[in-house]
């Protein structure tokens, strides 16, 4: 098992971001972690990276309890922009290459070309869509067993979202990588997901194989998500 949560609770002050969550993620799959803003998606990803720690319970990644060293095994695309505004796109790529031994600069060059990004352009000159593309380049160019994408489509137009989904399929090696996409933009990733988990108020309220939803229930992922939310009166 690549990632395991066992009875994990995470609090911020008196508020519970996760409440006694138990779940597992297997290698070689693309998971969708679905939920509204504030449901616990981002906290889940941060716990996997070792950026935050549970108040109780245990998170293990590749058989080891999470620590600051866990980031060496995880490529994490955060919803926030983490750029040096004065850098060019190319200099930002070089910086990541200097920070992560697993960074593949040749792969990054291919990604920049496919994403139609100019390496000479300053970060501060980029549109929101192109900034999103740069974040994806920096994340996918790392050769890590785990890839975490937090709201990769936030604020992007439909054409950009479509290009990002296609890039995911092109540049992820599912023979050795596991991907978790945390999003509320469900339609965009339905075609590439293997399993989906629904999270609400810090609890996992549903977990299904995508093919089972289609074959046994005739549901799209969005229909399934809406139905379980309606059952809870949301």
Order of alpha helices (4+ residues) and beta strands (2+ residues): beta-beta-beta-alpha-beta-beta-beta-alpha-alpha-alpha-beta-alpha-beta-alpha-beta-beta-alpha
